[in-house]
């Protein structure tokens, strides 16, 4: 896409159009449909095409098209994330030394990293502990797994090692961290955050979740970002009470519902077609003082459907934010981006070689993927 300004057409030559200027002023007041009707009735002497009557009848049914304005409550709050996967994830495979050689029973059974283990010998398993307890006791087990949309079974014959059976799998059943809320719905009952999905650390696939909850956190420090080394917000969970439930983990963001409605500042969502390069502000929480606005600049705006979480390129320019964080750090994913006081998007990724720059996603894209049911 060409991001340069389009060339402007030449200005029209001046001519004596006093009558037409009067008509144009009248049209602005009463509407072009009414003007066309007056012309048909002979009250204004304008030349009309042969099918003017048909046009006039159609014009009488024309109504002004108004663009729907969507509003949300502004985010910018840091929150804790606790996710439990929909099945136990096979994070990695490893070989085991047994019987004088190296073997990986899971690999030999056709299991791959990224598969989700749903049950063993017909019994559901939801945690690492439950899976390990079964596999360590039996030499042969039948596993039911999910890979993408396909469900299949695999028979694993484990090897005896150090007194227990091992299948040669590293597994995971949960994930935790902190991120930033981008917006709350107008009624404050649901929210969207991060602008990207939470991925498994090893497979890099978006985590399929069984359940999850947002939690209160306190920011206790900052590791500044630098070239080749992304920084991060450091925080800890405060209190054991859940703030609600996490309902969706998608490539466009993490979504959830709140136990008690949120009440905050209402902002308009700017349609993606109206977003432009130039000055913006980031709403971020980097300490215990709460959300604040920091200056930045949109350097690129794209509508490439193949890179929907990277359609914006952002450059942090705020001196305070640069001094304290070095730019964009982990934990700032989801920070709202405001242009002319309207929500245009969210921060999603930081450039590894330049912590002052990062990618963003359109707020409209995040809203379109929110399931409020």
N, C-alpha and C positions, 0 to 999 in steps of 0.2 A: 504494500500500500504506500502511496506517495503521501508523506506527511507535510509537504510544503504547502504554502497558501496557494489557492487557485488564482490565476490571473483575473483581474477585474476587467469587465467590458468597458469600452470607451463610453464617455458620457454622451447622451443624445444632443444633436444640434438644437439650439434655441429657436423656437418659432412662435408665432402668435396663436396661442391656444386658449385665449381667455374664456371662450364659450366652453371648451372642454374642461378647463380647470374648474369652472363653476359646476359643471356636471359631475366631475370627480369629487368635489367637496360634498355635493348633494348625495352622491352614492355612498360616501363614507358615513353619512348620517343615517340614511334610510336603508342602505343595502343595495347590492347590485340587482337582486331579484326584483325589488320594487322599481328600480330605475328601468329595467327591461320591460316591465309591465306598462310603465308610463309611455315608453317609446312605442310599444305596440298600439296603444290607444291613440297615438298621434299627438300626445301632449309635448313630446320633445322630438324635434326634427332630426333624427338620426337615421342614416340608411340602414336597412335591415336585410338580412339574407332571406331567401324565399321560405325557409322553414323556421322563420323567427317565431311564428305563433306557437309552433310545437315546442320550441326552446323556452318560450315564455311560460307555457303551461308547466313544463318540467321545472322551471326555475321557481315556481310558486311552492314547490314541495321541498326545496333545498333548505337544509338546516345547517347551522354552523357546527363544524366538527370540533369538539373540545377534547383536549388531551387529558386523560385521567391523571391526577396528581396523587401519588402515593406518599404517605408519611409514615415514619417510624420513630421510635425513641432512640436517641443517640446512645451508642455504647462507649467503648474506651476503657471499660473496667477489666482488670485482670481477675481470672478465676481459675480454680483448680479443676483438673480433669481426671476422672477415674473411669476407665473403660474395661469391660469384660467381653472377651471375644465370643462369637457364636460358634463354639467348638474350640478345641485345643489346636493351636497353630503349630505346624511343623516349621520351626524357624531355620533349622539346618540339619544336615546329616553328617555323621562321623563314623569312621571305621573303628572296629574294636579288635584288639589282638586276642585271639582264642584259637586253640588247637593248632598252634604253630604258625598261624597266619592272620592276616587282616581281613575282616568281613564287615559288611554293613547290611544286616538283615532287612532294614526298612527299604533301602535302595533296591535290594534284590527282589523285594515284593512289589516294586513299581511306585513306591511313595516318593514324592518330590517336595522340596521346600516350598512353602506357601499353601500346602494342602491343609484342610481343617479336619481333624479327627472328631467324629460325632459320637461314635459308640464303639465298644469293644465287647465282642461275644454277645451282641444284642442288648447290652446295657449302656445307657447314655453316660457320657463322661463330659464334665464341664470344666474341670480344673486339672492342673498339672499333677497334683497330688493323687487325685482319683485315677488318672491314667497310669501313673508310675506304679501305684499299688497293684493294679491288675497285671501289667506287663512284667513286673519283676517276679511274679509268682508262677507264671505259666510259660512253658517253652513255646507253645504255638497259640496264637490268638488271631481271631478274625476281626479286622477293623473296618468300620464303615467311614468313608471319608467324602469330603466335598472338594472339588476342584473347579472353580468358576461356578457354572450352573449345573455341572455334572456330579452325580453322587455314584460312588462305586465302592466295592469291597476289595480288601487285600488281606491275604493270609501271611502273617509274619512269623517266621520261626527264629526266635531269639537265640543268642548264645549265652552260655553260662560264664559269668565273669565276676570274680571276687564274691562268690556266694549268692549271686542273684542273676536273673536273666536280663539281658540288655538288647534293645532293638536298634541302637545306633541313631537315635533321634534327639535333637535338642528341641524342646517344646516351650510354648508360651501361652498363657491364658488371659493376660491383662496388660494394660498400659496406663501410665500416669504421667502427669506433667502440668504445665500451666500455659495459658493462652489468653487472648483478649477478645471480649465480646464486641462484635461490629455493630449490631443493632438489636433492639427489642421490638417486638411487634407493637402496633399502635395501642393495643389493649394491655400490653405489658406481660402477657401470659407466656410468650415463647420468645426465643432468641436465636440469632445466627452468629457464629464466631469463626475465627481462624482464616476463612477464605480458602482453605484447602483441607483435605482429609488428614486424619491421623494415620500414619502408615506403620506397619511392622518394621522394627529397626533393622531386621536382617533381610527380609524379602522385598521391602520397599513397596509392598502392595497396601492399598487402603484397607484398614482393619474392618472386618465384618463384625459388628457388635451384637451381643446378646442383650446387654444392659449397660448402664453407665449413669453417672451422676455428676453434676457440677458441684463444686465445693468452694467455700470461702478460703482465700489465701492471703498471706501478708508478704509483700515484697521486702526482702531483707538485704538486698545487695545487687550489684550490677557487675558483670564481667564485660569490660569494654570490647567491642569488636575491632578487628584490624584486618589488614590484607592477608587472606589465606586462613584466617581464624575467626569465625563468627562468634560474637559474644552472646551473652544470655542474661536474662533476669533470673535472680535467685530468690526463691520464695518457699514458704512452708504452709502446710494446711493448718487452718485454725478452727478448732472445734470439730465435733464429729457429726454435726447435723447436715444432712443433704439439703441442697437448695432446690432440688427438683429431679428431673430425669433427663438423660441424654437419649434422644430418639433417632437421630440420623448421623451417620459418619460418611460423608460423600466427598468426592474430589473437589466439590465447590465449597465445602465448609462443614463444620460441626454444628448440629442443631439440637435444641432441647426445649423442655417446658419447665416452668417455674412453679414451685409450691405456692408462692405468694406473688401476685402481680408486681412488676417493677414500675416505678414511677420516676420519670425523668424528662429531659428536654425533648420536645418533638421537633423533628427536622424533615424537610422534604427530600425525597429521593430523586436525584437528577437522572433522567433517562440517558442511556449510554450514548445515544446520538448527539446529546448536548454537551458531553464532557469534552474539554479541550485542554491543550497544553497551557502551562502557566502556573501562577501561584496557587498553592493549596495549603491546608493545614492538616496535621495528623493529631488525632485525639488519642493520647496514650497515658498509661499509668506506669511510672518508673520508680515510685517511692510511696511512702505512706501518706502523702499529701493528696492522693486521689488523682482523678483524670485531669489532664491539662492539654492545651492546644500548643502545638509546635509548628513552626514554619517549614515548608518544603516546596518543591516544584515538580509538576508533572512534565517530564521531558518527552514522553511518547504516549500516544493514545492509539490503540489498534482495535479492530473488530475481528481479528483472526479467530475463527471458531475452533481452531485446533489447539490454541494456547489460551484457554479461557481463564486460567488462573494467573496468566502473565500478560494480560492485555494492556496493563499500565506500567510505565517505568517511572519510578519516583526517585527524587534526589533530595536528601535531607539538607536543609540550609540553616536550620535554627542553631545559633551558637551554643545555647545551653544544652540542647540534646546531643550535639556533637561532642561537647566537652565531657558529658556524663556517660554516654553510651558508645560513642564513636559512630553513631548512625542508627542502623536497624539491627536489633539483636533478637535472639530466640526468646519467645515469650511475647513479642510484639506482633506476631501473626494475628491478623484480625483487626488491628488498629484502624479505626475509621479514617477515611480520607475525605475532607470537606473542601468544596470549591464554591465560593460565594455563599457560604453558609448552608450549602446543601450537601447531602451525602452522595458521593460519587463512587466510592469503592472501599476496599480494604487492603492493607499491606499483607502480602503472602510469603515472599521469599526475599532474602538478602543476597546481593552479589558476593560470592566468596572472596573475590579479589578486590572488592571495594565496598566496605561496610556502610558508606554514605548513600549507596544506591540499592534499590530493590525493585521487585515486581509487585503488581497489585491486580486485583480482580474487580470488575464492575459490581456495584451494590445491587444493580438490577439482576445480574446473573445469580447472585446469592439468594435474592428474594424469590426468583422463579423456581428455585430448587428446594424451597422450604415447604414441607408438608405439615400443615397445621391440624390435620385430622388426628 
